[in-house]
Amino acid sequence: MSQASDLPPRKPRQPSPAAQQRRQRQIEAKRAQILSAALDIFSRFGLHGASLDQVALQADVSKTNLLYYFSNKEELYVAVLRQLLATWLNPLRTFSEDQEPLDALRDYLRQKLEMSRDYPAESRLFCLEMVQGAPLLLPELQGSLHDLIDEKARVIRTWIEAGRLAPVDPYQLLFSLWATTQHYADFRVQVQALCGRTLQDPAFFDEVLRGLETLLIDGLRPRLRG
């Protein structure tokens, strides 16, 4: 027996911190690439009309590689929905009692309209999930979204009780803001057919924003008490 065979086995070399960080960035980049492709495919074909083969082709990865990151189509679909829900709710998280109510609502309206302009596929996919009864997103709606909306409804009620905002049901106000702004993403084809323009036109964007401010924000100014 050779002397070398009596030596203890070598421990596998651990990758350096720099190599680990590089590997992590590669994983995150690949995951983002797949999610982006999945968003495009799901927003056009829905969960049942889309296939992992379509997503893999769009993402320029093998189906085997895709399944390394997401074990099945439903898991990928939910990941896309959670990502877009987080993006969609970010502007609402900034609401606080110390803000000027009309300024806060006006800014929120503008941000929501910008999201309809910049993220139409996300909006359409969310709408499609809601129309189908939110079979995979319902736990999110009943959990984190429900808690956030309740929290921001309390902020709006505080504004009203302090006489800083006209009396309005907080939930109906938020629903109206969502419906009017998301209309320009979900019904973009209809808007373009009727108006000949979309939110990508800066002049049309400003026109829509001014109109929605008049409809939804100006009416919320505090009433004079007799």
C-alpha positions in Angstrom: 0.0 0.0 0.0 1.4 3.4 -0.9 2.2 6.0 1.7 -0.2 8.4 0.0 -3.1 6.1 0.7 -2.6 6.6 4.5 -3.2 10.3 4.2 -6.6 11.7 5.3 -8.9 12.6 2.4 -8.7 16.2 1.3 -11.7 18.4 2.3 -13.5 19.9 -0.7 -12.3 23.4 -1.4 -14.9 26.0 -0.3 -15.6 28.7 -2.8 -14.4 32.1 -1.9 -16.9 34.8 -0.7 -16.4 36.6 -4.0 -17.2 33.4 -5.9 -20.3 32.8 -3.7 -21.6 36.3 -4.3 -21.0 35.9 -8.0 -22.9 32.6 -8.0 -25.8 34.2 -6.1 -26.0 37.1 -8.6 -26.1 34.6 -11.4 -29.0 32.7 -9.7 -30.9 35.9 -9.0 -30.4 37.1 -12.6 -31.6 33.8 -14.0 -34.6 33.7 -11.7 -35.5 37.3 -12.8 -35.1 36.3 -16.5 -37.5 33.4 -16.0 -40.0 35.5 -14.1 -40.0 38.2 -16.8 -40.7 35.6 -19.5 -43.4 34.0 -17.4 -45.1 37.3 -16.9 -45.3 37.9 -20.6 -46.6 34.4 -21.3 -49.1 34.2 -18.4 -50.5 37.7 -19.2 -51.2 36.7 -22.8 -52.4 33.1 -22.3 -53.4 32.8 -18.6 -52.3 29.9 -16.3 -54.1 27.2 -18.2 -53.3 28.4 -21.7 -49.6 28.8 -21.0 -47.0 26.1 -20.8 -43.5 25.8 -19.2 -42.1 25.1 -22.7 -43.3 28.5 -23.8 -41.8 30.2 -20.8 -38.5 28.3 -21.2 -38.3 29.3 -24.9 -39.1 33.0 -24.0 -36.5 33.0 -21.2 -33.9 31.3 -23.4 -33.3 28.5 -20.9 -34.0 24.7 -21.1 -37.1 23.4 -19.4 -34.8 21.4 -17.1 -33.0 24.6 -16.1 -36.4 26.3 -15.5 -37.5 23.4 -13.2 -34.4 23.9 -11.1 -35.8 27.3 -10.1 -39.5 26.5 -10.0 -40.8 23.0 -9.5 -44.0 23.4 -11.6 -46.1 25.8 -13.5 -48.3 26.7 -10.5 -45.3 27.6 -8.4 -44.0 29.9 -11.1 -47.4 31.5 -11.6 -47.7 32.3 -7.9 -44.2 33.7 -7.8 -45.1 36.1 -10.7 -48.3 37.1 -9.0 -46.5 37.8 -5.7 -43.9 39.9 -7.4 -46.4 42.0 -9.2 -48.6 42.4 -6.1 -45.6 43.7 -4.2 -44.8 46.2 -7.0 -48.5 47.2 -7.2 -48.8 47.8 -3.4 -45.5 49.8 -2.9 -47.1 53.2 -3.5 -49.8 52.5 -0.9 -47.3 51.6 1.8 -46.2 55.3 2.0 -49.6 56.5 3.3 -49.1 58.0 6.8 -51.2 60.1 9.1 -48.8 63.0 9.1 -49.1 63.5 5.4 -51.3 66.2 3.8 -54.2 64.0 2.7 -54.9 65.6 -0.7 -51.2 65.7 -1.6 -50.8 62.0 -0.6 -53.9 60.9 -2.6 -52.8 63.0 -5.6 -49.4 61.5 -5.5 -50.8 58.0 -5.1 -53.1 58.6 -8.1 -50.2 59.7 -10.2 -48.1 56.6 -9.2 -50.9 54.2 -10.0 -51.3 55.8 -13.4 -47.6 55.5 -14.0 -47.8 51.8 -13.1 -50.6 51.3 -15.6 -48.4 53.0 -18.2 -45.1 51.2 -17.3 -46.4 47.8 -16.2 -49.5 46.9 -18.4 -48.7 43.2 -18.5 -48.6 43.0 -14.7 -52.0 44.8 -14.4 -53.6 42.5 -17.1 -52.3 39.4 -15.3 -53.7 40.5 -12.0 -57.0 41.4 -13.6 -57.1 37.9 -15.2 -56.5 36.2 -11.8 -59.3 38.3 -10.2 -61.8 37.5 -12.9 -61.1 33.8 -12.5 -61.8 34.0 -8.8 -58.2 34.3 -7.6 -57.7 30.6 -7.2 -54.0 30.8 -6.4 -53.8 34.4 -5.0 -56.7 34.3 -2.6 -54.6 33.5 0.4 -52.5 36.6 -0.3 -55.6 38.7 -0.7 -57.1 37.5 2.6 -53.8 37.8 4.4 -51.1 40.4 3.7 -53.2 42.5 1.3 -56.2 42.6 3.7 -54.0 43.7 6.6 -52.4 46.5 4.5 -55.7 47.8 3.2 -57.1 47.8 6.8 -54.1 49.7 8.0 -54.4 52.4 5.3 -58.2 52.6 5.7 -57.4 53.6 9.3 -55.1 56.4 8.1 -57.9 57.7 5.8 -60.4 57.6 8.6 -58.0 59.6 10.8 -57.7 62.2 8.1 -61.5 62.4 8.0 -62.0 62.6 11.7 -59.5 65.4 11.9 -61.5 67.4 9.3 -58.7 67.1 6.8 -60.6 65.1 4.3 -64.3 65.0 3.2 -66.2 62.0 4.6 -65.8 59.0 2.3 -65.6 55.3 2.8 -61.9 54.4 2.6 -62.4 51.1 0.8 -64.6 52.6 -1.9 -62.1 55.4 -2.3 -59.2 52.9 -2.9 -61.3 50.7 -5.1 -62.2 53.8 -7.3 -58.5 54.8 -7.5 -57.5 51.3 -8.6 -60.4 50.9 -11.1 -59.9 54.2 -12.9 -56.1 54.0 -13.2 -55.9 50.3 -14.1 -58.5 50.8 -16.8 -55.8 52.3 -18.9 -53.7 49.2 -18.7 -56.4 46.5 -18.7 -58.4 48.1 -21.5 -55.5 49.7 -23.3 -56.7 48.5 -26.7 -60.1 50.1 -26.1 -58.6 53.4 -25.0 -56.4 53.5 -28.0 -59.3 52.6 -30.4 -61.5 55.4 -28.9 -59.0 58.1 -28.2 -56.2 57.3 -30.7 -53.7 57.5 -27.9 -52.3 55.7 -24.9 -50.5 56.6 -21.7 -47.2 56.4 -23.5 -48.1 59.8 -25.0 -46.9 62.3 -22.4 -49.6 64.8 -23.3 -52.4 62.2 -23.0 -50.9 61.0 -19.7 -51.1 64.5 -18.3 -54.6 64.9 -19.7 -55.8 61.7 -18.0 -54.1 62.6 -14.7 -55.8 66.0 -14.6 -59.1 64.5 -15.4 -58.9 61.9 -12.7 -57.7 64.5 -10.1 -60.8 66.5 -10.9 -63.0 63.5 -10.6 -61.5 61.8 -7.6 -59.3 64.2 -5.6 -61.0 67.6 -5.8 -64.2 66.2 -4.4 -62.4 65.1 -1.3 -61.6 68.6 0.0 -62.9 69.1 3.5 -66.4 70.5 3.6 -67.1 73.8 5.4 -69.1 73.1 8.5 -72.1 75.4 9.1 
